[in-house]
Amino acid sequence: MNFQQLRSVRETVRQGFNLTSVAEALHTSQPGVSRQIRELEEELGIELFVRAGKRLTGLTAPGATVLPIVERMLLEADNLRRAGEDFARAGRGTLTIAATHSQARYALPTAVRDFRRSHPDVTLHMHQGSPQQVAQMLLDGSADIGVATEALTQYDELVALPCYRWTHVVITPPGHPLAEGGALTLQSLAAHPLVTYEAGYTGRGHIDEAFARHGLSPQVVLTAMDADVIKTYVELGLGVGIVAAIAYDEDRDRHLTAIDARHLFAANMTRLAVRRGSFLRDYAYAFIETFAAPLGRAVVEQALQSSAGASFDI
């Protein structure tokens, strides 16, 4: 049994049982992947995959039982490598952050700047995606730390820690009727075309829930995952925008007016997640605390040792 055999099994599942894609991902040949899988099956005395001719179509019952063990073995092998690097290359290395656009654009820049000043020998990689993509990057090991508001608490394999709460604001062009000083209500908001986030992004669920609770069906004319896109179309007069409060800057967004909407929509919680059981290098703990001061190393380590399903809040 060797790690290449284990990687071949894991990647076969990740690539939807397409051995051509597996070979490309592992930088080897398709016959080589098939051989690695067959040799492992012979050693274990079981078939891991369902076959239709030469094609693999799914996991057998023994394969479904073995796969989590394979995942754990490869995770621990990666932890071993990271632990060695932590001692051999103290303060040097790479840290990969996965985040949604809103977090990467508005919440993380100050933390990244401060971390770079204190850890100049660490290279940072920033990947952006939907909340589900952020979670998947953590699960498959392509990211060390994930930051998002939605989805991260839905996976038992992840430890999701609360960072900060935030609310929404309504944005309009100057002189818009909603900006004239009257009380902002869901009814007055629903009377105008709306531009806001796509479903599953940046607190959109709380926006929909608020309107639904009051029996209102707002006219959403455009959705985007990027607050900058939303602001652009509000400036063009397409509609009234609803964005995260952190996305509005009075100096930068001089052509827009913001109206506090915290009384209309429930507050949202942004969370930071790491994969359960993963080894975090010293500088990863430093980055986490730089971004969210309450999440010191002791807090994160305690959370990593907690059972799946444990909840954390601030």
ABEGO torsion letter per residue (X at the ends): XBAAAAAAAAAAAAAGGBAAAAAAAAGBBAAAAAAAAAAAAAAAGBBABBBBEABBAEBBAAAAAAAAAAAAAAAAAAAAAAAAAAAABBGBEBBBBBBBAAAAAAAAAAAAAAAAAABAABBBBBBBBBAAAAAAAAAAGABABBBBABGAAABAABBBBBABBBBBBBBBBBGBAAAAGBBBBAAAAAABBBBBBBBGBGGAAAAAAAAAAAGBBBBBABBBABAAAAAAAAAAGAEBBBBBAAABBAAABAABBBBBAAAABBBBBBBBBBBBGBBBBAAAAAAAAAABAABBAAAAAAAAABBBGBBBBX
